[in-house]
Amino acid sequence: DPGWVTLNPGFWTSWKNFMTLGVQHILGGWDHLLFLAGLLLGAARLGPLIWTLSGFTVAHSITLAASALSWIPDRLWLAPAVEWLIALSVLWVSLSVAIWPDVTGRIRWAMVLGLVHGLGLSWALKEALPMAGDRWLTALAGFNVGVELGQVALCLVLWPWVRRLRIHPRWDVFRWVLCLGVAHTAWHWGLDRWQTLAPFVSVPA
């Protein structure tokens, strides 16, 4: 029961609808949220965190747009491969923060892995893009802004708590427990998603 659907919406309608979709998609995507939470746990200061998130955003915006506009060839193995790689990215960031909490240069890895996350984010946009009518560019921009607003909202909510934990005498223990919890979840995601990807990479006897 979707109600009235505008087949060729105006600028503001398209912008609002797709920005809302972007916010809902990022806040409902647990793998993306856990990746961002891992980056948050590894940030000693807000400045470097913002730069890291900005690099992640720029990177995922590139592949998100390319995939949604069908500039990247759609193959049956692509979606399972992307979902598996996203699980591995969450596993990597959680273990990285646990072992090397204050390492510099994580922004470069965030940008590389952001390219993978952009492909994952693009599926929802690709399905909804026909509802933008002629406003596909507006829809694309609105969706990207919505995703960024969701990420910023997550950071604004969690940053004060992370900052409090960092000054606690047992911060290292808390960091390890949180990171290993995320890693455990990502590991099981990776195993489950590999079952879907495996038939595409198996070599015939």
Disulfide bonds with the S-S distance in Angstrom:
none
